[in-house]
Amino acid sequence: MKHLLALCLALPLAAFAAIPEIALSIKDHRFTPEEIRVPAGVKVKLLVHNEDSTPEEFESHQLNREKVIAAGSAASIFIGPLKPGKYAFVGEFHEKTAHGVVIAE
């Protein structure tokens, strides 16, 4: 019985650890990479590092996400699970240069 209880308690931690992480950086008011491919139907963690000296806002109406990332800092943004398709995102403070797309396949 103890083993079953231990297994049940460990399952949520194992599921959390299995979330894929994708690094995304902001430098010179641009996202790198501009195109991110993720598996459809899977929750994904974007690790966004702002290397600029000014804040930037990750915004996507299609992903229903908004997050201001202070200069020189990082933030985690969870997306998905997504249906197959393309989901645009922008840096709201520098929309002319800071843009990208998540492709779920």
ChimeraX attribute file (.defattr): number of C-alpha atoms within 10 A of each C-alpha:
attribute: neighborCount
match mode: 1-to-1
recipient: residues
	/A:1	6
	/A:2	7
	/A:3	8
	/A:4	9
	/A:5	9
	/A:6	10
	/A:7	11
	/A:8	11
	/A:9	11
	/A:10	11
	/A:11	11
	/A:12	11
	/A:13	10
	/A:14	10
	/A:15	9
	/A:16	10
	/A:17	10
	/A:18	11
	/A:19	13
	/A:20	14
	/A:21	16
	/A:22	15
	/A:23	13
	/A:24	20
	/A:25	19
	/A:26	24
	/A:27	16
	/A:28	14
	/A:29	22
	/A:30	21
	/A:31	23
	/A:32	17
	/A:33	13
	/A:34	17
	/A:35	17
	/A:36	17
	/A:37	12
	/A:38	21
	/A:39	16
	/A:40	16
	/A:41	13
	/A:42	15
	/A:43	18
	/A:44	20
	/A:45	17
	/A:46	18
	/A:47	16
	/A:48	21
	/A:49	21
	/A:50	26
	/A:51	19
	/A:52	17
	/A:53	13
	/A:54	14
	/A:55	18
	/A:56	24
	/A:57	20
	/A:58	22
	/A:59	20
	/A:60	19
	/A:61	11
	/A:62	10
	/A:63	16
	/A:64	9
	/A:65	14
	/A:66	16
	/A:67	16
	/A:68	16
	/A:69	21
	/A:70	17
	/A:71	15
	/A:72	14
	/A:73	13
	/A:74	17
	/A:75	17
	/A:76	16
	/A:77	16
	/A:78	16
	/A:79	16
	/A:80	15
	/A:81	14
	/A:82	20
	/A:83	14
	/A:84	13
	/A:85	11
	/A:86	17
	/A:87	18
	/A:88	16
	/A:89	25
	/A:90	23
	/A:91	25
	/A:92	18
	/A:93	16
	/A:94	14
	/A:95	15
	/A:96	11
	/A:97	14
	/A:98	22
	/A:99	22
	/A:100	19
	/A:101	18
	/A:102	18
	/A:103	18
	/A:104	19
	/A:105	13
